[in-house]
Amino acid sequence: MFGIETLGGNTQAAVLVGIVLFEAIVLYLGYGGLEKILGPSFKRVLEGHCAFVDVLLRRCSVSENGGADR
């Protein structure tokens, strides 16, 4: 896939570790961003403050008073 099978043993291992580390960082940042963006709204669904459909239609506010933001 990346052509690392043509490298020597130690170099191949180092490149593979680098690829896995890069992939882990990308996933960490991606899931962290999703949690930051979507987390508060879905937390309100789990607490019973909003319906799931309201979150999808962006009618559920994340403010403490529970009012709609749109």
LUMBANU-527375 format. One record per atom (N, C-alpha, C, CB): residue in one letter; atom name; z, x, y. Coordinates in nm, 4 decimals, m for minus. Glycine has a CB too. Example, Ala and Ser with C-alpha at 12.3 -4.5 7.8 and 13.67 -1.06 7.14 Angstrom:
REC  A  N  0.7800  1.3190  m0.5690
REC  A  CA  0.7800  1.2300  m0.4500
REC  A  C  0.7800  1.3200  m0.3300
REC  A  CB  0.9046  1.1308  m0.4473
REC  S  N  0.7080  1.2850  m0.2250
REC  S  CA  0.7140  1.3670  m0.1060
REC  S  C  0.7870  1.2900  0.0030
REC  S  CB  0.5725  1.4084  m0.0598
end
This chain:
REC  M  N  0.0000  0.0823  m0.1190
REC  M  CA  0.0000  0.0000  0.0000
REC  M  C  0.0000  0.0866  0.1253
REC  M  CB  0.1201  m0.0936  m0.0001
REC  F  N  0.0916  0.1803  0.1335
REC  F  CA  0.0964  0.2699  0.2479
REC  F  C  0.0354  0.4061  0.2159
REC  F  CB  0.2396  0.2870  0.2944
REC  G  N  0.0003  0.4304  0.0918
REC  G  CA  m0.0565  0.5569  0.0519
REC  G  C  0.0473  0.6652  0.0307
REC  G  CB  m0.1544  0.6013  0.1529
REC  I  N  0.1726  0.6264  0.0101
REC  I  CA  0.2773  0.7280  m0.0055
REC  I  C  0.2800  0.7857  m0.1458
REC  I  CB  0.4130  0.6693  0.0280
REC  E  N  0.2060  0.7264  m0.2383
REC  E  CA  0.2067  0.7791  m0.3743
REC  E  C  0.1363  0.9140  m0.3840
REC  E  CB  0.1412  0.6803  m0.4686
REC  T  N  0.0607  0.9511  m0.2804
REC  T  CA  m0.0064  1.0810  m0.2812
REC  T  C  0.0843  1.1927  m0.2314
REC  T  CB  m0.1318  1.0754  m0.1962
REC  L  N  0.2004  1.1581  m0.1768
REC  L  CA  0.2928  1.2585  m0.1245
REC  L  C  0.3720  1.3220  m0.2380
REC  L  CB  0.3883  1.1959  m0.0214
REC  G  N  0.4350  1.4348  m0.2076
REC  G  CA  0.5214  1.5012  m0.3045
REC  G  C  0.6494  1.4227  m0.3256
REC  G  CB  0.5537  1.6430  m0.2592
REC  G  N  0.7279  1.4621  m0.4231
REC  G  CA  0.8480  1.3878  m0.4621
REC  G  C  0.9487  1.3683  m0.3506
REC  G  CB  0.9145  1.4570  m0.5745
REC  N  N  0.9932  1.4757  m0.2860
REC  N  CA  1.0939  1.4648  m0.1803
REC  N  C  1.0394  1.3933  m0.0574
REC  N  CB  1.1443  1.6031  m0.1412
REC  T  N  0.9159  1.4241  m0.0224
REC  T  CA  0.8541  1.3592  0.0935
REC  T  C  0.8343  1.2105  0.0681
REC  T  CB  0.7197  1.4252  0.1269
REC  Q  N  0.7924  1.1782  m0.0514
REC  Q  CA  0.7735  1.0373  m0.0868
REC  Q  C  0.9053  0.9617  m0.0791
REC  Q  CB  0.7134  1.0244  m0.2276
REC  A  N  1.0125  1.0207  m0.1273
REC  A  CA  1.1437  0.9560  m0.1211
REC  A  C  1.1887  0.9371  0.0232
REC  A  CB  1.2476  1.0383  m0.1981
REC  A  N  1.1679  1.0375  0.1076
REC  A  CA  1.2093  1.0280  0.2480
REC  A  C  1.1301  0.9201  0.3216
REC  A  CB  1.1914  1.1635  0.3183
REC  V  N  1.0005  0.9145  0.2961
REC  V  CA  0.9171  0.8126  0.3613
REC  V  C  0.9569  0.6736  0.3142
REC  V  CB  0.7674  0.8376  0.3327
REC  L  N  0.9833  0.6581  0.1866
REC  L  CA  1.0237  0.5287  0.1332
REC  L  C  1.1570  0.4830  0.1931
REC  L  CB  1.0340  0.5354  m0.0192
REC  V  N  1.2520  0.5745  0.2055
REC  V  CA  1.3797  0.5408  0.2681
REC  V  C  1.3577  0.5014  0.4140
REC  V  CB  1.4784  0.6595  0.2584
REC  G  N  1.2696  0.5709  0.4836
REC  G  CA  1.2384  0.5369  0.6223
REC  G  C  1.1767  0.3989  0.6358
REC  G  CB  1.1453  0.6396  0.6811
REC  I  N  1.0868  0.3651  0.5445
REC  I  CA  1.0235  0.2335  0.5473
REC  I  C  1.1266  0.1235  0.5234
REC  I  CB  0.9117  0.2253  0.4420
REC  V  N  1.2131  0.1436  0.4267
REC  V  CA  1.3158  0.0433  0.3963
REC  V  C  1.4126  0.0296  0.5130
REC  V  CB  1.3924  0.0808  0.2677
REC  L  N  1.4497  0.1407  0.5751
REC  L  CA  1.5394  0.1358  0.6912
REC  L  C  1.4744  0.0615  0.8072
REC  L  CB  1.5786  0.2777  0.7350
REC  F  N  1.3470  0.0895  0.8330
REC  F  CA  1.2754  0.0196  0.9402
REC  F  C  1.2687  m0.1302  0.9124
REC  F  CB  1.1334  0.0766  0.9564
REC  E  N  1.2403  m0.1668  0.7881
REC  E  CA  1.2345  m0.3080  0.7507
REC  E  C  1.3701  m0.3755  0.7700
REC  E  CB  1.1886  m0.3227  0.6052
REC  A  N  1.4775  m0.3066  0.7357
REC  A  CA  1.6112  m0.3633  0.7526
REC  A  C  1.6436  m0.3850  0.9000
REC  A  CB  1.7162  m0.2720  0.6888
REC  I  N  1.6037  m0.2923  0.9851
REC  I  CA  1.6293  m0.3070  1.1290
REC  I  C  1.5518  m0.4252  1.1856
REC  I  CB  1.5915  m0.1778  1.2045
REC  V  N  1.4258  m0.4386  1.1449
REC  V  CA  1.3432  m0.5507  1.1927
REC  V  C  1.4034  m0.6839  1.1494
REC  V  CB  1.1985  m0.5384  1.1399
REC  L  N  1.4459  m0.6931  1.0242
REC  L  CA  1.5068  m0.8175  0.9767
REC  L  C  1.6382  m0.8467  1.0485
REC  L  CB  1.5305  m0.8104  0.8261
REC  Y  N  1.7195  m0.7440  1.0711
REC  Y  CA  1.8467  m0.7614  1.1411
REC  Y  C  1.8241  m0.8161  1.2817
REC  Y  CB  1.9232  m0.6282  1.1477
REC  L  N  1.7299  m0.7574  1.3535
REC  L  CA  1.7014  m0.8037  1.4897
REC  L  C  1.6384  m0.9423  1.4893
REC  L  CB  1.6092  m0.7049  1.5613
REC  G  N  1.5492  m0.9676  1.3946
REC  G  CA  1.4833  m1.0985  1.3876
REC  G  C  1.5804  m1.2105  1.3577
REC  G  CB  1.3752  m1.0969  1.2827
REC  Y  N  1.6635  m1.1927  1.2555
REC  Y  CA  1.7599  m1.2972  1.2207
REC  Y  C  1.8680  m1.3099  1.3278
REC  Y  CB  1.8240  m1.2677  1.0843
REC  G  N  1.9043  m1.2004  1.3912
REC  G  CA  2.0015  m1.2069  1.5008
REC  G  C  1.9479  m1.2866  1.6178
REC  G  CB  2.0394  m1.0669  1.5469
REC  G  N  1.8203  m1.2651  1.6492
REC  G  CA  1.7578  m1.3409  1.7576
REC  G  C  1.7487  m1.4892  1.7262
REC  G  CB  1.6197  m1.2865  1.7861
REC  L  N  1.7104  m1.5209  1.6034
REC  L  CA  1.7045  m1.6624  1.5636
REC  L  C  1.8418  m1.7277  1.5703
REC  L  CB  1.6476  m1.6757  1.4219
REC  E  N  1.9430  m1.6558  1.5257
REC  E  CA  2.0782  m1.7117  1.5294
REC  E  C  2.1239  m1.7347  1.6720
REC  E  CB  2.1763  m1.6198  1.4576
REC  K  N  2.0891  m1.6443  1.7606
REC  K  CA  2.1298  m1.6583  1.9005
REC  K  C  2.0590  m1.7763  1.9682
REC  K  CB  2.1004  m1.5287  1.9771
REC  I  N  1.9327  m1.7968  1.9315
REC  I  CA  1.8546  m1.9045  1.9927
REC  I  C  1.8897  m2.0409  1.9323
REC  I  CB  1.7048  m1.8771  1.9761
REC  L  N  1.8958  m2.0482  1.7990
REC  L  CA  1.9131  m2.1763  1.7315
REC  L  C  2.0565  m2.2077  1.6906
REC  L  CB  1.8272  m2.1798  1.6114
REC  G  N  2.1414  m2.1075  1.6877
REC  G  CA  2.2770  m2.1239  1.6363
REC  G  C  2.3606  m2.2308  1.7051
REC  G  CB  2.3475  m1.9960  1.6464
REC  P  N  2.3710  m2.2286  1.8387
REC  P  CA  2.4572  m2.3276  1.9047
REC  P  C  2.4173  m2.4729  1.8787
REC  P  CB  2.4569  m2.3028  2.0523
REC  S  N  2.2866  m2.5003  1.8775
REC  S  CA  2.2416  m2.6379  1.8541
REC  S  C  2.2740  m2.6834  1.7126
REC  S  CB  2.0914  m2.6499  1.8793
REC  F  N  2.2482  m2.5984  1.6142
REC  F  CA  2.2743  m2.6379  1.4760
REC  F  C  2.4232  m2.6410  1.4458
REC  F  CB  2.2041  m2.5433  1.3801
REC  K  N  2.5012  m2.5653  1.5203
REC  K  CA  2.6464  m2.5736  1.5050
REC  K  C  2.6950  m2.7118  1.5477
REC  K  CB  2.7170  m2.4632  1.5877
REC  R  N  2.6353  m2.7657  1.6542
REC  R  CA  2.6733  m2.8999  1.6989
REC  R  C  2.6353  m3.0053  1.5950
REC  R  CB  2.6067  m2.9322  1.8336
REC  V  N  2.5250  m2.9838  1.5228
REC  V  CA  2.4867  m3.0759  1.4150
REC  V  C  2.5911  m3.0706  1.3044
REC  V  CB  2.3460  m3.0408  1.3588
REC  L  N  2.6309  m2.9519  1.2648
REC  L  CA  2.7294  m2.9384  1.1582
REC  L  C  2.8649  m2.9945  1.1973
REC  L  CB  2.7439  m2.7937  1.1194
REC  E  N  2.8984  m2.9877  1.3259
REC  E  CA  3.0248  m3.0443  1.3739
REC  E  C  3.0161  m3.1949  1.3928
REC  E  CB  3.0653  m2.9787  1.5048
REC  G  N  2.8960  m3.2528  1.3856
REC  G  CA  2.8784  m3.3965  1.3984
REC  G  C  2.8612  m3.4453  1.5403
REC  G  CB  2.9930  m3.4650  1.3384
REC  H  N  2.8342  m3.3557  1.6346
REC  H  CA  2.8166  m3.3956  1.7740
REC  H  C  2.6754  m3.4441  1.8051
REC  H  CB  2.8507  m3.2807  1.8642
REC  C  N  2.5781  m3.4020  1.7253
REC  C  CA  2.4384  m3.4379  1.7479
REC  C  C  2.3717  m3.4677  1.6145
REC  C  CB  2.3632  m3.3249  1.8226
REC  A  N  2.2664  m3.5465  1.6202
REC  A  CA  2.1849  m3.5702  1.5017
REC  A  C  2.0811  m3.4589  1.4898
REC  A  CB  2.1161  m3.7099  1.5080
REC  F  N  2.0385  m3.4319  1.3677
REC  F  CA  1.9412  m3.3260  1.3442
REC  F  C  1.8105  m3.3530  1.4195
REC  F  CB  1.9138  m3.3118  1.1941
REC  V  N  1.7689  m3.4781  1.4247
REC  V  CA  1.6450  m3.5145  1.4947
REC  V  C  1.6588  m3.4844  1.6435
REC  V  CB  1.6109  m3.6645  1.4729
REC  D  N  1.7763  m3.5079  1.7002
REC  D  CA  1.7976  m3.4780  1.8415
REC  D  C  1.7843  m3.3286  1.8698
REC  D  CB  1.9351  m3.5272  1.8855
REC  V  N  1.8278  m3.2455  1.7772
REC  V  CA  1.8121  m3.1013  1.7948
REC  V  C  1.6651  m3.0636  1.7903
REC  V  CB  1.8903  m3.0242  1.6869
REC  L  N  1.5903  m3.1212  1.6963
REC  L  CA  1.4474  m3.0909  1.6868
REC  L  C  1.3709  m3.1365  1.8102
REC  L  CB  1.3883  m3.1560  1.5632
REC  L  N  1.4120  m3.2478  1.8684
REC  L  CA  1.3455  m3.2996  1.9886
REC  L  C  1.4069  m3.2457  2.1166
REC  L  CB  1.3510  m3.4509  1.9900
REC  R  N  1.5010  m3.1522  2.1037
REC  R  CA  1.5678  m3.0846  2.2152
REC  R  C  1.6408  m3.1831  2.3061
REC  R  CB  1.4665  m3.0051  2.2966
REC  R  N  1.7011  m3.2861  2.2454
REC  R  CA  1.7791  m3.3836  2.3211
REC  R  C  1.9283  m3.3600  2.3081
REC  R  CB  1.7457  m3.5234  2.2757
REC  C  N  1.9680  m3.2586  2.2350
REC  C  CA  2.1087  m3.2304  2.2123
REC  C  C  2.1507  m3.1112  2.2973
REC  C  CB  2.1361  m3.2036  2.0625
REC  S  N  2.2479  m3.1316  2.3808
REC  S  CA  2.2950  m3.0253  2.4692
REC  S  C  2.3991  m2.9412  2.3942
REC  S  CB  2.3553  m3.0846  2.6012
REC  V  N  2.4075  m2.8144  2.4303
REC  V  CA  2.5105  m2.7282  2.3727
REC  V  C  2.6323  m2.7199  2.4640
REC  V  CB  2.4544  m2.5880  2.3468
REC  S  N  2.6344  m2.7997  2.5704
REC  S  CA  2.7487  m2.7997  2.6605
REC  S  C  2.8658  m2.8751  2.5956
REC  S  CB  2.7107  m2.8636  2.7970
REC  E  N  2.9838  m2.8538  2.6464
REC  E  CA  3.1042  m2.9126  2.5894
REC  E  C  3.1121  m3.0644  2.6111
REC  E  CB  3.2261  m2.8462  2.6492
REC  N  N  3.0525  m3.1172  2.7185
REC  N  CA  3.0651  m3.2589  2.7449
REC  N  C  2.9725  m3.3441  2.6588
REC  N  CB  3.0380  m3.2854  2.8891
REC  G  N  2.8773  m3.2799  2.5875
REC  G  CA  2.7915  m3.3525  2.4948
REC  G  C  2.6762  m3.4264  2.5604
REC  G  CB  2.8728  m3.4487  2.4184
REC  G  N  2.6562  m3.4104  2.6911
REC  G  CA  2.5480  m3.4785  2.7576
REC  G  C  2.4137  m3.4185  2.7237
REC  G  CB  2.5689  m3.4763  2.9048
REC  A  N  2.3097  m3.4973  2.7380
REC  A  CA  2.1752  m3.4493  2.7093
REC  A  C  2.1293  m3.3591  2.8230
REC  A  CB  2.0767  m3.5676  2.6894
REC  D  N  2.0583  m3.2513  2.7874
REC  D  CA  2.0112  m3.1610  2.8910
REC  D  C  1.8711  m3.1965  2.9393
REC  D  CB  2.0135  m3.0190  2.8404
REC  R  N  1.8066  m3.2913  2.8749
REC  R  CA  1.6720  m3.3325  2.9183
REC  R  C  1.6585  m3.4809  2.9168
REC  R  CB  1.5648  m3.2710  2.8307
end
